[in-house]
Amino acid sequence: MKLNLIYGRSGTGKSEYIYKDITKNIGNKKIFLIVPEQCNLSAEKKLFEISRKK
């Protein structure tokens, strides 16, 4: 298992990159999405929306 760190300034597309990468690899391996507790629902919702578009 490897750990990827994605960092950058606000508005550079970090979250979009992560969600697209997750949906691309969702069936290939285990994926752990670690988010702050207050962002849990919005992260799940965004991942669901992006995976439905694919």
Summary of the structure (lengths in Angstrom):
residues: 54
radius of gyration: 11.4
end to end distance: 25.4
largest distance: 30.0
contacts: 81
relative contact order: 0.15
helix: 54%
strand: 0%
